[in-house]
Structures are given as C-alpha cells and as structure tokens.
C-alpha cells in the first residue's frame, strides 16, 4: 500500500465545547486530556483535535466476558463516526489520543490517523502503520497520563519507542498529532530507503494480535524488524559522527545502549538464534560503521 501525503487543509482553533458527554467521571478525564494538549502543543499541531473534539461522542459500555480475557476489547475509537466506546475508563486516554490524531476524509473514504493510513475503498492491502500507530499511542498514554493499565501493545510500544529514539520525541509527537505518516517516512529516509521503510511497516503490522499463533514465523519477522531498526540507528550514529555532532566514545555508548536495551526487553533465548543474531549484528556494524 502506498503512503499518501495528508491533504493540506487545516482546521482552525475553535471553542472547545463538548455537549454530548454528560457523565461526570468521563468529563474529568476529558478535561484533563484537553488541558494537557492545550498546555503542551501549538495550535498548528492541534488541527485534527479541534476538528474532532466538538462532535466527539463517548459511550461507556459495560464490561463483558471478552474484556476480561482479551485486553484489546477495553475500548475502541470509530474514526468514521468520531465515537469512543469505553469498557474500562482507564483506557480512555488511549482512545482520546486516537481522536486527537484522526483525520477522516469522507469523500475519498480514507483515514489518516496518527501513524496509520486506512483506505476504506479497498478490500485487501488497505491499511499500513497500524502497529506503529497503536504502539506510539500507548507510549504517549503511558508517558503523559501515568498509564498503569495493563497493555495489549507492549511489543508495539517498544518498537515505537525505538523509532522515536531515531527521529526525536518532539518531532515524533508533532507528526503523530498531524496524522503525518508520510512525514515520518520522509524523516526515516535520511537513514533508510523507501522500500526498506515500507517493508518494515508491513512486517510490523503482521505482528499485531498474531504473534502467539505461530511463534517461529513471528520470531523471524521480529528479527527482521530488529535488523531494520539496528541498521537505521547505526546509520544515524554514523552520520552524527561524520558531522562531528557526537564523539567516537559517544557513538560507541549509543550503539551499546541500543543493543543492551533491545536484548533486555526482547532477549533471544535459543543459543543457535543468539549466535546467529550476534554474527548478523557484527556484520551489520562492520558494513555500516567501518
């Protein structure tokens, strides 16, 4: 699926009035969320938020058997109707972030949301960036709203965090709120080709909700994701080193920190896989850095 540039239209700041949410507890969360956005981001990065907030609908649903056994059912945001369905109120901030980064083009039936794009006109290959979008949404929820809720997106959050370390948090957050996956790809193209980035996003999307169904298959996908991130990170470090932004000692510390961080969170337990991974890491390092 091609990654499209979001339409240029910008929605103007307007009075933030939510008339469809009368539940006091929900309004507490909503007011906290609105205050955070207005205090921390310029109006130019809140265009999608201003467009969606006044017509937002929140429907509080009772927990069911599914919500108890599968965390994906704690809540959801309908991008087309601008409606949040909440089964567990603690997840509301996650869904509000989807709302604030959502740009639904009704005529073209195309959804730009955070770091995902969905073409509702297609039956296959209609989405891209879903895993990155969910992971980064969860990262922002944990970071800014003290989210202690058990997450269904731990792996996605971790990979989104690695991407943020390459791009930079301020840039990443602004791109997210502007639903600018195209802009994110342009930033990553400083360190990787378009083809590599698209393949990474497509493989990352395969993980979401499926990683436990065929562990061997998805372990191979995770290794491919790791090598993309590792190579991309190395190229950034090499460029910074060449431009004298960092010293050689700093470069070594950054690379060591990256490898240790990844292995600490997602270690490779099989000895054969560990040896193969170590060899591949060394080859990648030699190819990029030397």
Rosetta blueprint (number, residue, H / E / L):
1 X L
2 X L
3 X L
4 X L
5 X L
6 X L
7 X L
8 X L
9 X L
10 X L
11 X L
12 X L
13 X L
14 X L
15 X L
16 X L
17 X L
18 X L
19 X L
20 X L
21 X L
22 X L
23 X L
24 X H
25 X H
26 X H
27 X H
28 X H
29 X H
30 X H
31 X H
32 X H
33 X H
34 X H
35 X H
36 X H
37 X H
38 X H
39 X H
40 X H
41 X L
42 X L
43 X H
44 X H
45 X H
46 X L
47 X H
48 X H
49 X H
50 X H
51 X H
52 X H
53 X H
54 X L
55 X L
56 X L
57 X E
58 X E
59 X E
60 X E
61 X L
62 X L
63 X L
64 X L
65 X H
66 X H
67 X H
68 X H
69 X H
70 X L
71 X H
72 X H
73 X H
74 X H
75 X E
76 X E
77 X E
78 X E
79 X L
80 X L
81 X L
82 X L
83 X E
84 X E
85 X E
86 X E
87 X L
88 X L
89 X H
90 X H
91 X H
92 X H
93 X H
94 X H
95 X H
96 X H
97 X H
98 X H
99 X H
100 X H
101 X L
102 X E
103 X E
104 X E
105 X E
106 X L
107 X L
108 X L
109 X L
110 X E
111 X E
112 X E
113 X E
114 X L
115 X L
116 X E
117 X E
118 X E
119 X E
120 X L
121 X L
122 X L
123 X L
124 X L
125 X L
126 X L
127 X E
128 X E
129 X L
130 X H
131 X H
132 X H
133 X H
134 X H
135 X H
136 X H
137 X H
138 X H
139 X H
140 X H
141 X H
142 X H
143 X H
144 X H
145 X L
146 X L
147 X L
148 X L
149 X L
150 X L
151 X L
152 X L
153 X L
154 X H
155 X H
156 X H
157 X H
158 X H
159 X H
160 X H
161 X H
162 X H
163 X H
164 X H
165 X H
166 X H
167 X H
168 X L
169 X H
170 X H
171 X H
172 X H
173 X H
174 X H
175 X H
176 X H
177 X H
178 X L
179 X L
180 X L
181 X H
182 X H
183 X H
184 X H
185 X H
186 X H
187 X H
188 X H
189 X L
190 X L
191 X L
192 X L
193 X L
194 X H
195 X H
196 X H
197 X H
198 X H
199 X H
200 X H
201 X H
202 X H
203 X H
204 X H
205 X H
206 X H
207 X H
208 X L
209 X L
210 X L
211 X L
212 X L
213 X L
214 X L
215 X H
216 X H
217 X H
218 X H
219 X H
220 X H
221 X H
222 X H
223 X H
224 X H
225 X H
226 X H
227 X H
228 X H
229 X H
230 X H
231 X H
232 X H
233 X H
234 X H
235 X H
236 X H
237 X H
238 X H
239 X H
240 X H
241 X H
242 X H
243 X L
244 X L
245 X L
246 X L
247 X L
248 X H
249 X H
250 X H
251 X H
252 X H
253 X H
254 X H
255 X H
256 X H
257 X H
258 X H
259 X H
260 X H
261 X H
262 X H
263 X H
264 X H
265 X H
266 X L
267 X L
268 X L
269 X L
270 X L
271 X H
272 X H
273 X H
274 X H
275 X H
276 X H
277 X H
278 X H
279 X H
280 X H
281 X H
282 X H
283 X H
284 X H
285 X H
286 X H
287 X H
288 X H
289 X H
290 X L
